[in-house]
Amino acid sequence: MRAALAGSNAACDTLSMPVILTIHDQPLPYESHLEERAPASIDLIVIHCTELPDMATAREFGERVRYASGTGNSGHYYVDVDGRIYRYVADTRIANHTVGYNTRSIGIELANVGRYPYWGDSRHQAFTVPYTEPQIESLLALLRLLRNDHPGIRYIAGHEDLDLRLEPAVDDATIMLPRRQDPGPLFPWPRVMADIPLQRLHAAPEMPAKL
């Protein structure tokens, strides 16, 4: 368990107030197999929603080995509904959480059911459970800490901002759904952007090929 001081020298009220932040270290079994990187290479934070029923399921999902390297998919940090923060992967390791952006980013997963268990069903695409106040407070404190630890961080994005791939709905293959929709419409972007002076990053949509 890590007790960290979340703050900044920036001349912004919310960033200049130090906060003691407790982070529960729970490294994934394969963490040592993830590629290492220089802290200076980190310039982006990606916000995710677990879209799973609870943290136990999120942990089991993160521990699954999916690649020949013996690693799987996970964020670096997880914020539970009660505000507790867990670290599954060190900042200096490249976690597999956002296709095309892993080498430069830190992934933060917020525990929330999202569309579980109907992710690919066009009839069940609504996010209905709000993020909790303790969760958002902890997220803001974690963002301040990460900015202090990694001064090169300039950008923040939702998973849905960066992964623009589409896939057929499981109930109707003629309907194409966004592959990623987290953290979703209930995430308080205005509040986060007002508190943390980072630029929101969006991937450029692919242009259709000319015939």
C-alpha positions as CSV (number, residue, x, y, z in Angstrom):
1,M,0.0,0.0,0.0
2,R,1.4,3.4,-1.0
3,A,0.5,6.6,0.7
4,A,1.3,9.5,-1.7
5,L,1.1,13.2,-1.6
6,A,-1.1,14.5,-4.4
7,G,-0.4,18.1,-5.3
8,S,1.3,20.5,-7.6
9,N,3.2,23.7,-7.6
10,A,0.8,25.1,-10.2
11,A,-1.0,28.3,-9.4
12,C,-4.4,26.6,-9.3
13,D,-6.4,26.2,-6.1
14,T,-7.4,22.6,-6.7
15,L,-3.9,21.6,-7.6
16,S,-2.0,23.5,-4.9
17,M,-3.8,21.7,-2.1
18,P,-1.9,18.6,-1.2
19,V,-4.0,15.4,-0.5
20,I,-2.8,12.2,1.1
21,L,-3.7,9.5,-1.3
22,T,-3.7,5.8,-0.4
23,I,-3.0,3.5,-3.3
24,H,-3.3,-0.2,-2.7
25,D,-0.6,-2.0,-4.7
26,Q,-1.8,-5.3,-6.2
27,P,0.5,-6.0,-9.1
28,L,-0.9,-8.4,-11.7
29,P,0.9,-11.8,-11.8
30,Y,2.4,-11.0,-15.2
31,E,3.5,-7.4,-14.5
32,S,7.2,-8.2,-14.8
33,H,6.5,-9.5,-18.3
34,L,5.1,-6.1,-19.5
35,E,7.6,-4.0,-21.4
36,E,9.4,-1.2,-19.4
37,R,9.4,2.4,-20.5
38,A,11.0,5.7,-19.4
39,P,8.7,7.9,-17.3
40,A,9.4,10.8,-19.7
41,S,7.6,8.9,-22.5
42,I,4.2,9.3,-20.7
43,D,2.1,12.2,-21.9
44,L,-1.4,10.9,-21.8
45,I,-4.0,9.5,-19.3
46,V,-6.9,7.4,-20.7
47,I,-10.1,7.0,-18.6
48,H,-11.9,3.7,-18.8
49,C,-15.0,2.1,-17.4
50,T,-14.7,-1.5,-16.4
51,E,-18.2,-2.4,-17.6
52,L,-18.1,-5.3,-15.1
53,P,-20.2,-6.1,-12.0
54,D,-17.5,-5.6,-9.4
55,M,-13.8,-5.3,-8.7
56,A,-13.4,-9.0,-8.2
57,T,-14.5,-9.6,-11.7
58,A,-12.3,-6.8,-13.0
59,R,-9.3,-8.4,-11.3
60,E,-10.1,-11.8,-12.8
61,F,-10.4,-10.1,-16.2
62,G,-7.1,-8.3,-15.8
63,E,-5.3,-11.5,-14.8
64,R,-6.3,-13.4,-17.9
65,V,-3.4,-14.2,-20.2
66,R,-4.2,-13.3,-23.7
67,Y,-0.9,-12.9,-25.5
68,A,2.1,-15.0,-26.3
69,S,4.2,-12.8,-24.0
70,G,2.2,-14.1,-21.0
71,T,0.4,-10.8,-20.5
72,G,-3.2,-9.6,-20.8
73,N,-5.4,-6.5,-20.9
74,S,-5.7,-4.1,-18.0
75,G,-5.4,-0.6,-16.8
76,H,-2.6,0.7,-14.5
77,Y,-5.0,2.0,-11.8
78,Y,-8.6,1.0,-10.8
79,V,-10.9,3.2,-8.7
80,D,-13.7,1.3,-6.9
81,V,-17.1,2.8,-6.2
82,D,-16.1,3.5,-2.6
83,G,-13.1,5.6,-3.8
84,R,-10.4,3.0,-3.1
85,I,-7.6,3.1,-5.6
86,Y,-5.7,0.0,-6.7
87,R,-2.5,-0.2,-8.8
88,Y,-2.3,-3.3,-11.0
89,V,0.6,-2.1,-13.2
90,A,3.4,0.3,-12.4
91,D,3.6,3.5,-14.4
92,T,6.9,2.4,-15.8
93,R,5.4,-0.7,-17.4
94,I,3.3,-0.6,-20.6
95,A,-0.2,-1.9,-19.9
96,N,-2.5,-3.1,-22.7
97,H,-5.5,-0.9,-22.3
98,T,-5.9,1.3,-25.5
99,V,-4.9,0.1,-28.9
100,G,-2.4,2.4,-30.5
101,Y,-1.7,4.5,-27.3
102,N,-0.3,2.1,-24.8
103,T,3.3,3.1,-25.0
104,R,2.6,6.8,-24.1
105,S,-0.3,6.4,-21.7
106,I,-1.5,5.5,-18.2
107,G,-4.9,3.8,-18.1
108,I,-7.3,4.4,-15.2
109,E,-10.3,2.1,-14.9
110,L,-13.4,3.2,-13.0
111,A,-15.5,0.4,-11.5
112,N,-19.0,0.7,-13.1
113,V,-21.3,-1.9,-14.6
114,G,-21.7,0.2,-17.8
115,R,-23.7,-2.0,-20.3
116,Y,-22.7,-5.3,-18.6
117,P,-23.4,-8.0,-19.8
118,Y,-24.9,-6.7,-23.1
119,W,-21.9,-4.8,-24.5
120,G,-22.6,-5.8,-28.1
121,D,-26.4,-5.8,-28.0
122,S,-27.9,-2.8,-29.9
123,R,-30.9,-2.9,-27.6
124,H,-28.9,-2.4,-24.4
125,Q,-26.4,0.4,-25.1
126,A,-27.4,2.8,-22.3
127,F,-25.2,3.6,-19.4
128,T,-27.6,3.8,-16.4
129,V,-25.4,3.8,-13.2
130,P,-23.7,7.1,-12.3
131,Y,-20.1,7.2,-11.1
132,T,-20.0,7.8,-7.3
133,E,-18.8,11.0,-5.6
134,P,-16.0,9.1,-3.7
135,Q,-14.9,7.6,-7.0
136,I,-14.7,11.0,-8.8
137,E,-13.0,12.6,-5.8
138,S,-10.4,9.9,-5.8
139,L,-9.9,10.1,-9.5
140,L,-9.2,13.8,-9.3
141,A,-6.7,13.3,-6.6
142,L,-5.0,10.5,-8.6
143,L,-4.8,12.8,-11.6
144,R,-3.1,15.5,-9.6
145,L,-0.7,12.9,-8.3
146,L,0.1,11.6,-11.7
147,R,0.7,15.1,-13.1
148,N,3.1,15.7,-10.2
149,D,4.9,12.4,-10.8
150,H,5.1,12.8,-14.6
151,P,5.4,16.5,-15.6
152,G,5.3,15.4,-19.3
153,I,1.6,14.5,-19.1
154,R,-0.3,17.0,-21.2
155,Y,-3.4,15.0,-22.5
156,I,-6.4,13.2,-21.2
157,A,-8.9,11.1,-23.1
158,G,-11.7,8.6,-22.7
159,H,-11.3,5.2,-24.3
160,E,-14.1,6.1,-26.6
161,D,-12.1,9.2,-27.8
162,L,-9.2,7.1,-29.1
163,D,-10.6,3.7,-30.2
164,L,-13.1,4.5,-33.0
165,R,-13.5,1.1,-34.4
166,L,-17.0,-0.3,-35.1
167,E,-18.3,-3.8,-34.9
168,P,-21.6,-5.5,-35.8
169,A,-24.2,-5.8,-33.1
170,V,-24.7,-9.4,-31.8
171,D,-28.4,-9.1,-32.2
172,D,-28.4,-7.5,-35.7
173,A,-25.3,-7.7,-37.8
174,T,-26.5,-4.8,-40.0
175,I,-26.1,-2.4,-37.1
176,M,-22.6,-1.2,-36.5
177,L,-21.8,-0.2,-32.9
178,P,-18.8,1.6,-31.5
179,R,-16.4,-1.0,-30.1
180,R,-15.6,1.2,-27.1
181,Q,-18.0,3.6,-25.4
182,D,-16.3,4.2,-22.1
183,P,-16.2,6.0,-19.8
184,G,-19.6,6.9,-21.3
185,P,-22.1,9.7,-21.1
186,L,-22.4,9.7,-17.3
187,F,-18.7,10.6,-16.8
188,P,-18.4,14.2,-15.6
189,W,-16.0,15.6,-18.2
190,P,-16.7,19.3,-17.5
191,R,-15.9,18.8,-13.8
192,V,-12.7,16.9,-14.5
193,M,-11.5,19.3,-17.2
194,A,-12.1,22.3,-14.9
195,D,-10.1,20.7,-12.1
196,I,-7.2,19.3,-14.1
197,P,-5.4,21.5,-16.7
198,L,-5.0,18.9,-19.4
199,Q,-6.0,18.9,-23.1
200,R,-8.6,16.4,-24.1
201,L,-7.2,14.2,-26.9
202,H,-9.4,12.8,-29.7
203,A,-8.3,10.4,-32.4
204,A,-8.7,11.6,-36.0
205,P,-11.5,9.6,-37.7
206,E,-10.3,7.4,-40.6
207,M,-11.2,8.8,-44.0
208,P,-13.0,6.3,-46.3
209,A,-10.8,4.9,-49.0
210,K,-11.3,6.5,-52.4
211,L,-12.4,4.2,-55.2
